[in-house]
Amino acid sequence: MRRMLICGLAASLWATGLRAQPVPARDLWEFPLGAIFEPPALASEPGAGLWNPATASVPAGERFRLGVASLTTGSAQGVDGQLLSVGWRRASGTTLGLSLGRAAVGGLVRTDSDPQSIGNIPYTSTLLSLTATRELVPHLTAGVAMRWRNGRADQLSRHAVAADFGAVLHDLPWRNARVALSSFLWRPGREIEDRPTVIAAGDIRVFGRSPTRETRLGYSTTAVNRGARERGLFIAGRFERVEARAAYVRSAAGTVSDHRLRTGLALYYARYAVGVAREEGIAGLGAVYQFTLSSLIK
């Protein structure tokens, strides 16, 4: 999914193709910020609804949820990202959310006629999202998101507005199944040049009888319009305060494909949830690490 991002990034900053993009740095949102531990379509920690606005719902009986996430790669020339979020459940049952995400590539240096560095080349993107989520009927939660995105590549800086929709079928009678579907960065009428993403996932309970003592098995897929495709199986097991997850995913972009392993561990204590996750690195990026923290407030 990201093999071509770093390899040709410095040269592409000056290319006509990049300058023709409505908003630069769209590639940075192919990194699963806040969604290494869970599949993007079902990711509920740190509760931002970044990839699927329907997952931003605050549980009944709670009023607020606060969350942070951080992602970084283990290389000098790599990607790092941060995410802050807050959700507020109203008396009507609707959850209103606000999140701010940022992703950037570091280690890109500017050179003149010799290899000596004369400064850094900025390549960053910021995404502000407003979400509204509600359980429409039993077992069906839907959400909408309005997003403002800014991207900068060297001296070029642009912004755009997108709208996304998502839904989660949950707690279904057969093995407590879940199915989720969402769009990401959809700009109606600009699908070819701005490359929206379709995200889907589903899982079932294979062992256990409650959310705090269960093992789940599922499948996740992500498809960028005229871009990368990613799909794979994942398994999750929780016993009281500890949850472990693993996923084996295959991504393809054009004729290039690769396989990666994602693993993670989460600890639940009182109203807090802390998670760490790791994805194997590709194309010289090194491993990708993620940290999440969220808290529920009555």
Secondary structure as the mmCIF struct_conf table of DSSP 4:
data_model
#
loop_
_struct_conf.conf_type_id
_struct_conf.id
_struct_conf.beg_label_comp_id
_struct_conf.beg_label_asym_id
_struct_conf.beg_label_seq_id
_struct_conf.end_label_comp_id
_struct_conf.end_label_asym_id
_struct_conf.end_label_seq_id
HELX_RH_AL_P HELX_RH_AL_P1 ARG A 3 CYS A 7
TURN_TY1_P TURN_TY1_P1 GLY A 8 GLY A 8
HELX_RH_AL_P HELX_RH_AL_P2 LEU A 9 SER A 12
TURN_TY1_P TURN_TY1_P2 LEU A 13 TRP A 14
BEND BEND1 ALA A 15 ALA A 15
HELX_RH_AL_P HELX_RH_AL_P3 THR A 16 ARG A 19
TURN_TY1_P TURN_TY1_P3 ALA A 20 ALA A 20
BEND BEND2 GLN A 21 PRO A 24
HELX_RH_3T_P HELX_RH_3T_P1 ARG A 26 GLU A 30
BEND BEND3 PHE A 31 PHE A 31
TURN_TY1_P TURN_TY1_P4 LEU A 33 GLY A 34
BEND BEND4 ILE A 36 GLU A 38
HELX_RH_3T_P HELX_RH_3T_P2 PRO A 40 LEU A 42
BEND BEND5 GLU A 45 PRO A 46
BEND BEND6 LEU A 50 TRP A 51
HELX_RH_3T_P HELX_RH_3T_P3 PRO A 53 ALA A 56
HELX_LH_PP_P HELX_LH_PP_P1 SER A 57 PRO A 59
TURN_TY1_P TURN_TY1_P5 ALA A 60 GLY A 61
STRN STRN1 PHE A 64 THR A 73
BEND BEND7 GLY A 74 GLN A 77
STRN STRN2 VAL A 79 ARG A 89
TURN_TY1_P TURN_TY1_P6 ALA A 91 SER A 92
BEND BEND8 GLY A 93 GLY A 93
HELX_LH_PP_P HELX_LH_PP_P2 THR A 94 THR A 94
STRN STRN3 THR A 95 VAL A 105
STRN STRN4 VAL A 109 THR A 111
BEND BEND9 ASP A 112 PRO A 115
STRN STRN5 SER A 117 ASN A 120
STRN STRN6 TYR A 123 VAL A 137
TURN_TY1_P TURN_TY1_P7 PRO A 138 HIS A 139
STRN STRN7 LEU A 140 ALA A 153
TURN_TY1_P TURN_TY1_P8 ASP A 154 GLN A 155
STRN STRN8 LEU A 156 LEU A 169
BEND BEND10 ASP A 171 ASP A 171
TURN_TY1_P TURN_TY1_P9 PRO A 173 ASN A 176
STRN STRN9 ARG A 178 PHE A 184
BEND BEND11 LEU A 185 LEU A 185
TURN_TY1_P TURN_TY1_P10 PRO A 188 GLY A 189
HELX_RH_AL_P HELX_RH_AL_P4 GLU A 191 ASP A 194
STRN STRN10 THR A 197 SER A 210
TURN_TY1_P TURN_TY1_P11 PRO A 211 THR A 212
STRN STRN11 ARG A 213 VAL A 224
TURN_TY1_P TURN_TY1_P12 ASN A 225 ARG A 226
BEND BEND12 GLY A 227 GLY A 227
STRN STRN12 ARG A 229 PHE A 239
TURN_TY1_P TURN_TY1_P13 GLU A 240 ARG A 241
STRN STRN13 VAL A 242 ALA A 253
TURN_TY1_P TURN_TY1_P14 GLY A 254 THR A 255
STRN STRN14 VAL A 256 TYR A 269
TURN_TY1_P TURN_TY1_P15 ALA A 270 ARG A 271
STRN STRN15 TYR A 272 GLU A 279
TURN_TY1_P TURN_TY1_P16 ALA A 283 GLY A 284
STRN STRN16 VAL A 288 ILE A 297
#
